[in-house]
Amino acid sequence: MSENIVKVYWQPGCSSCLKTKEFLKDNGVDFKSVNVLEDKTGFEDLQRFGVKLVPVVAKGDQWANGAVFRDVAKVAGFDYSSHKMLEPQVMADKIKSINYFAREFLDQIPEDKLDTLLPGRPRSYRQLVYHVFNIPDVFLDRVEHNKPYTYEALLSILPKEMKTKSDLMDYGNRVYERFDKWWKRDGDKVDFDQPGNVYYGEVNLHEVLERTGWHSGQHVRQINLLLKEKLSINPKKNLDETIFEGLPMPKNIWDNERSFSEGSYSGKALSSVEDFKNL
């Protein structure tokens, strides 16, 4: 691997991957793009660093998880100043609004279409909606029970007992209520400057809360898009773009290299962590 080439390892529909690529482009950094679902040497390259996840930005023997821009900038070789984050209360309100729209959109997806796969990605519509609910659920596990915040926890693998659209809707409702109760009970007591203790790097809890918002929000934008473009369904509730104001959202909705209008992924959806490890 050339020491002078910046490489970005990514996959379609990955919100962090898209943000990472946009971040490098915005800062004038040329890079080699490696879609790990199509370039099978991609995961082999990542094994050099002892990781099997995306996004990863690498240059020579240095690498960083693409979710932490200050680490990406260090690897790519330029200075970066973090943006000003919203107050936690504002973020919490946005996260609840994002959950609301996810449930509204889920209500309009026909049950027999839920297992359709997304373009270029082994993730179904069902898994995408679950992912939106699961992102704040994993955050709550971290802050309420100090459970490990892992990459595997966010792989969109539904519990086997979650079989129907109604089951998925119930999960979304439970996450909303859980998040709302947590905030009302503990929101003003939490030290958001404490270490985040997450898999993707050294960040504080305020940054993890922000990521919970923009990450789930980006995928709600994708669900809105699939309703319109894949299912030809006009959403009953128009997505309120103001809920994203102040969050570091990607510019694009699906990807900056792959079109959402292309056909569905040709393989099968991931059904276990082992499936991911065997990609």
N, C-alpha and C positions, 0 to 999 in steps of 0.2 A: 504494500500500500504506500503510494507516494506520500511523503511527509508534507508536501505543499498543497495537497488537494483536500478541501473540506468535503466530507460526505454526509448526507442526511439519509438515514434509514427510516422508512415510513410505510404506511399502508393507506389505501383510499378510505375516506369517511372518518379518519382519525382526527379529532378536533385539535389535539396537541400537535400532531404532525403538520397539519395545515398551518397552524400558528407559527411553528418553528420555521417552516419554509418561507412564509411571508416575512417573518422577522429578519431573516438573513437577506432576503431580497431588498427589503426596505433599508437595510444598512449597507447595501452595495457589495454583498459577499457572494461571489460565484461559488457554486457547489455542485457536486455530482449527486444526482437524485437516485436513490436505490429503493424501489418498491419491493419490499421483502416478500410479498405474495406472488410476484412474478419473477424476480431475480433470486433464485434459490441459493445463490452464494451470499446473499445478504445476511441470513442468520448465521452462516459460517463465519462471516467477517465479525459479527457481534460476539461470537464465542471467544474471540481473542480478548475481549474486554470482560468476559465472564457474565454477560447479560444476554437475555433473550426477550427483549421488549423494544417497543418503539414509542416515541421518536428518540433516536440517538444521533448526535452530531459528533463526528470524529475527524481528527486531523492527525495523521501519523499515529503515535501511540497515545495521544490524548483523546479523551472522549467526555461527553456530558449528556445527561438526560435532557432532551429538548424542552422539557416542561419548565426548566429554570433558566431564564434568559441570561442572567448574569454569568452563569456557568457556560452557556453556549457562546456568549461574547468572548469569554476568556479563551476558549478553545479556538474560536475563529480569528481571534487576534484584534479585537477592537474594544473601545471603551463603551460602557452602557450605564445609563442612569435609570433607575426604576421609576415607574409612573406613580402618581399619587392615588392611593386606594380609597374607595368609598368607606364610610363608617360601617361597622359590622351590622348595625340595625338596618341600614339601607340594603345591605347585601341580603340579609335574612328575608326581608320583604320581597326582594326580587326572586329569591330561590323558591318561595312559596308561590309566587305568580307563575313561575316557569313550570312548577309541578301542576298547577291548575290547567295551563294550556296543554300540557302533555295528556292529561286525562280527557280534556275536551276533544283533542284530536284522536285519541285512542277510541273514543266512543263512535267515531265515524269510520274507522277502519273495519271493513267486513271481516268477520271471523275467519272465513276461508282464504283470506289474503295474508293473514298474519305471518305465515311461514315463508312468504316470498322473500328471496334474498336480495340484498341491496347491490348496486352496481360495483363490481370488482372487489367485493368484500364478503367473507363468509359469515355475515351477520344478517339475521332476518328482521322483518319489521317488528315482530314480537320482541326480539332481543334488543332492538334499538329503543323501544319504549321502556322496556325493563331497565335498560341502562340509565335512562333519564331519572327514573325513580331510585335506582340503586346508588347513584353517585352521592346524594345527600344521606342515604341510609348508611353507607360506609363511613361517611364523615361523622355521623351520629354514633356509630359504633366506636369510633376513635375517641370522641369527646366524652361520651357517657360511660364507656366500659374499658377505655384504653386498649381496644383491640388493635392488632397490627393493621396498618393501612397499606395494603399490598396491591401490586399490579394484578395479581390473580383475582383479587376480590372484585375487580372492576371489568372482568372479561365478558360480562353479559350472559353468563351461564345461569339459566333459570333453574330454581329448585324443581325437582321432578314432580312435586305435588302441584306446581303452578301450571295447570294444563289449559285452562280456558281464558277467554278474554275477560270474563267476570273475575277470575282469579287475579289476573294482572291488574284490573281496575281496583280491586280490593287492596292489593299491595300498594298501589299509588296513593289511595286514600289513607292507608295506615302510615305511610312515610310522611305524608303531609301533616297528619295529626301529631305524629311523633316529633317532627321538626318544630311545629308550632308550640307544643307543650315544653319542649326543651328550651326554646328561646324565651318563652314567658317565665319559666322557672329559673333558668341559669344564665340567660343572655347577658345581663348586666353584671354578672359575677365572674365571667370568664376572662382570664388573662390571655388576650389574643397576641401578645408578644412572646408567649412561650414557644419553644420549639414545636414544629408541626409533627415531627416523628412520622414522616411518610417515606415511601419507597423511592421517590424521585429526586430527593436532594435535601439540602439544608435550607428550610424555609420556616417561617413562623406560622402560627395558627391562623392569623389574619389572612395570610397568603393562601392557606388551604381553603378557608371559607370563600375567598374570592374565586379560586379555581372551581370550587363546588358550584358557584353561580354561573360562571361563563361556560364551563364544560357542559353542564346540563342544559344551559340555554342554547348553546350551539347545536346540540342534538335535537332540541325542540324545533329549531329552524329547519333541520333536516326532515323531521316528521311532517312539518307543514308543507315542505317541498314535495315529499312523496305523495301526500294526499292530492296535491294539485297536478303533479306531472306524471306520477306513476298510476294513480287510481282515478284520475279525472274527477275528483271530488272537491267541490268548493267548501272550504271550512265554514262551519256555521258561526264560529267566532274568529274574527280576524286577529292574527297575532299582533299584540301590542308591542311594537318595536321600542317603545320608551322604557320597557323593563330592562333593556340591555344597556341603557345609557350609563356611562361610567364604568362599565365592565370591559375588560380588554378582549373584545370579541374579534375573531378572525374576519377578514374582509369578505372572503368567499364563504359559501355555505357548505358545499360538498368538498371541493378540492380545487387547487389552482392548476392541476395538470390533467386530471381526469374529469370527464363529463358525467353528470348525474343522469343524462339521457341515454347512456349506453345500456346494454343488456345486463341482466342480473348475473351475479357471480355464478360460474359454471360448476362449482363443486357443491359441497354441502355445508350447512351451518355448523359452527363449533358447538359441541354438546357437552364438553368437559374440558378441564384444564389440560388433561393429557392430549386432547386433540390439538390444543394450541402448541404444546411442547413438541408435537410431532409434525408440525407444519414444515 
